[in-house]
Amino acid sequence: MRETMNGNKGQIYRAGEFLSRLSPASLRDLKSLEFPSSFQPGAVLFSEKDMPTAVYIVLSGDVKLSINSNDGRRLIVRIAKAGHILGLSSALSGLLNAMTAEILYPSKIAVIERSQFLSFLARHPDAYQAVTEELSLHYKLACEQLRTVGLSASVREKLARLLLDWSEHGQKTETGTRLIFALTHEEIGEFIGASRETVTRTLSAFKSRRLVALHGTTLTIPSRTALEGLAGA
């Protein structure tokens, strides 16, 4: 679930809506600070344990956010999409980046230098509400990811939960929920703390049981209810 509550208005606040929460004056000022740039897959926007230098607004494409262990293992925390703002917590605190942000698909990113963003907040105190909601949402998403990886009983349950999460933003069709599924099995394993081989076996079992159908980079979930039963939802 990629949402939280707006305490002032009682409305649902979803990932990717940071800009829409700003006042017209704040939004105009923020956009005047943007320097949109195009990035290709594999490019790193910022690295874990580096000093924060900017905030990044995803205009298009996908960005992979991950954390790494000392022995080289990686856990993908989430995929940021259009409208998401990255590096916010570190930019505000001045502490080292907690994650690495790597371009997953060709993307256009608006880069705003940290000093300029802090000056923007000083000029527009009303923007702090949107910032607070965004940070709360990031915390909630991190907790959900930890719950999936650390508390799920099996790889089947972890993978089912992950697919259900992704399908919330999928296209509803007559044959089920359809979504783009271009990640490698190794990358999927980095989401749920499993090996590539285990992901391959588990996904094959899902296909055999017709819990999912995969055609190229398109994955279809015929019945969310059936997958929810496997996920223990």
C-alpha positions in Angstrom: 0.0 0.0 0.0 1.6 3.2 -1.1 -0.4 5.9 0.7 -0.9 7.6 4.0 -3.4 10.0 5.6 -3.4 13.7 5.4 -4.1 14.7 9.0 -5.5 18.1 8.1 -8.0 17.1 5.4 -8.5 13.4 6.1 -7.6 12.6 2.5 -5.5 9.8 1.2 -2.0 10.9 0.3 -0.2 8.7 -2.3 3.3 8.3 -3.5 4.1 10.6 -6.4 1.8 13.4 -5.3 4.4 15.6 -3.6 4.2 18.4 -6.2 0.4 18.4 -6.2 0.3 19.1 -2.5 2.2 22.4 -2.9 0.4 25.8 -3.3 0.5 27.3 -6.7 3.1 29.9 -5.6 5.3 27.2 -4.0 5.1 25.0 -7.1 6.1 27.8 -9.4 9.1 28.7 -7.3 10.2 25.1 -7.0 9.9 24.5 -10.7 12.1 27.6 -11.3 14.9 25.8 -9.5 14.7 22.5 -11.4 17.4 21.4 -13.9 15.9 18.5 -15.8 18.4 16.0 -17.1 18.1 12.7 -18.9 19.7 9.5 -17.5 20.2 6.1 -18.9 19.8 2.7 -17.1 22.7 2.1 -14.6 23.4 5.7 -13.9 23.6 6.5 -10.1 21.9 9.6 -8.9 23.4 9.3 -5.4 25.1 6.6 -3.3 24.6 5.3 0.1 26.9 6.9 2.7 27.7 9.9 0.5 27.0 13.4 1.7 23.6 14.8 0.3 24.0 17.4 -2.4 20.5 17.7 -3.9 17.0 16.5 -4.0 15.7 14.7 -7.1 12.2 14.7 -8.6 11.4 11.9 -11.0 9.7 13.4 -14.1 9.6 10.2 -16.1 11.1 6.7 -15.9 11.9 4.5 -12.9 14.6 4.7 -10.2 15.7 1.8 -8.0 16.4 2.6 -4.4 18.5 0.1 -2.5 20.6 -0.5 0.6 23.8 -2.7 0.8 25.4 -4.8 3.4 29.2 -4.8 4.1 29.5 -8.2 2.4 28.0 -6.9 -0.8 24.4 -8.1 -0.5 21.7 -5.7 -1.7 18.1 -5.2 -0.8 15.9 -3.1 -3.1 13.7 -1.0 -1.0 11.4 0.4 -3.7 11.0 1.6 -7.2 10.5 5.4 -7.5 8.3 6.5 -10.4 7.1 9.8 -12.0 6.3 12.4 -9.3 8.4 10.9 -6.6 11.0 13.0 -4.8 14.2 11.4 -3.7 16.9 12.3 -1.2 14.5 14.3 0.8 15.4 13.0 4.3 19.2 13.3 3.9 18.8 16.8 2.3 16.9 18.0 5.3 19.0 16.4 8.0 22.4 16.8 6.3 23.2 13.2 7.3 24.8 10.7 4.9 22.5 9.2 2.3 20.8 6.1 3.6 20.2 4.6 0.2 21.6 4.3 -3.4 19.4 5.6 -6.2 20.1 3.9 -9.6 18.3 4.5 -12.9 16.3 1.4 -13.8 14.8 2.6 -17.1 15.5 5.7 -19.2 14.5 8.6 -17.0 14.2 12.3 -16.8 15.1 13.7 -13.4 14.8 17.3 -12.1 17.8 18.0 -9.9 17.5 20.8 -7.2 20.7 21.6 -5.2 20.3 21.1 -1.5 21.0 24.7 -0.5 18.4 25.9 -3.0 15.8 23.5 -1.7 16.4 24.6 1.9 16.1 28.2 0.8 12.9 27.3 -1.0 11.4 25.9 2.3 12.4 29.0 4.1 10.5 31.1 1.6 7.5 28.8 1.6 6.7 27.5 5.1 3.5 26.1 3.8 5.5 23.5 1.9 6.5 21.8 5.1 3.1 20.1 5.3 3.8 18.4 2.0 7.4 17.5 3.1 6.1 16.0 6.4 3.5 13.9 4.6 6.2 12.7 2.1 8.6 11.7 4.9 5.8 9.9 6.7 5.0 8.0 3.6 8.6 7.0 3.0 8.7 5.7 6.6 5.5 3.7 6.0 6.9 2.2 2.8 10.1 1.2 4.5 8.2 -0.5 7.3 6.1 -2.5 4.8 9.2 -3.6 2.9 10.8 -4.8 6.2 7.5 -6.6 7.1 7.6 -8.4 3.7 11.3 -9.4 3.9 11.6 -10.0 7.6 8.3 -11.4 8.7 6.9 -13.3 5.8 7.2 -17.0 6.4 8.3 -18.2 2.9 9.6 -16.9 -0.4 6.2 -17.8 -1.9 4.5 -15.4 0.5 7.1 -12.7 0.0 6.8 -12.9 -3.8 3.0 -12.9 -3.7 3.0 -9.8 -1.4 5.5 -8.0 -3.8 3.3 -8.8 -6.9 0.2 -7.6 -5.1 1.9 -4.4 -4.1 3.0 -3.7 -7.7 -0.4 -4.7 -9.1 -2.0 -1.8 -7.2 -0.8 0.5 -10.0 -1.5 -2.0 -12.8 -4.1 -1.8 -15.5 -7.4 -3.6 -14.8 -8.5 -5.7 -17.8 -11.1 -8.5 -18.5 -8.4 -11.1 -17.9 -7.0 -9.6 -14.7 -4.6 -6.9 -13.5 -1.9 -6.2 -16.0 1.5 -4.6 -15.3 4.9 -4.1 -16.9 7.3 -6.6 -15.4 10.8 -6.0 -16.8 12.9 -6.7 -13.7 15.3 -9.6 -13.8 14.8 -12.6 -11.4 18.0 -11.4 -9.6 16.5 -8.0 -9.1 13.3 -9.5 -7.8 15.3 -11.5 -5.4 16.9 -8.3 -4.1 13.4 -7.1 -3.2 12.6 -10.1 -1.1 15.9 -11.4 0.1 16.0 -14.5 -2.1 18.4 -16.0 -4.6 17.8 -15.7 -8.4 17.3 -19.5 -8.6 14.6 -19.5 -5.8 12.8 -16.6 -7.5 12.8 -18.5 -10.8 11.4 -21.7 -9.2 8.7 -19.8 -7.3 7.6 -17.7 -10.3 7.4 -20.9 -12.4 5.2 -22.5 -9.7 2.9 -19.4 -9.7 2.6 -19.7 -13.5 1.8 -23.4 -13.3 -0.9 -22.7 -10.8 -2.2 -19.9 -13.0 -1.7 -17.3 -10.3 0.1 -15.2 -12.9 0.6 -15.2 -16.6 3.8 -13.7 -18.2 4.1 -12.7 -21.8 7.4 -10.8 -22.5 7.5 -7.9 -20.1 3.8 -8.0 -19.4 2.6 -9.8 -16.3 -1.1 -10.5 -15.6 -2.6 -11.5 -12.3 -6.0 -13.2 -13.2 -7.2 -13.1 -9.6 -5.9 -10.9 -6.9 -8.0 -12.9 -4.4 -6.1 -16.1 -5.2 -2.8 -14.4 -4.8 -3.9 -12.7 -1.6 -4.6 -16.2 -0.2 -1.1 -17.3 -0.9 0.3 -14.0 0.6 -1.7 -14.4 3.8 -3.3 -11.1 3.2 
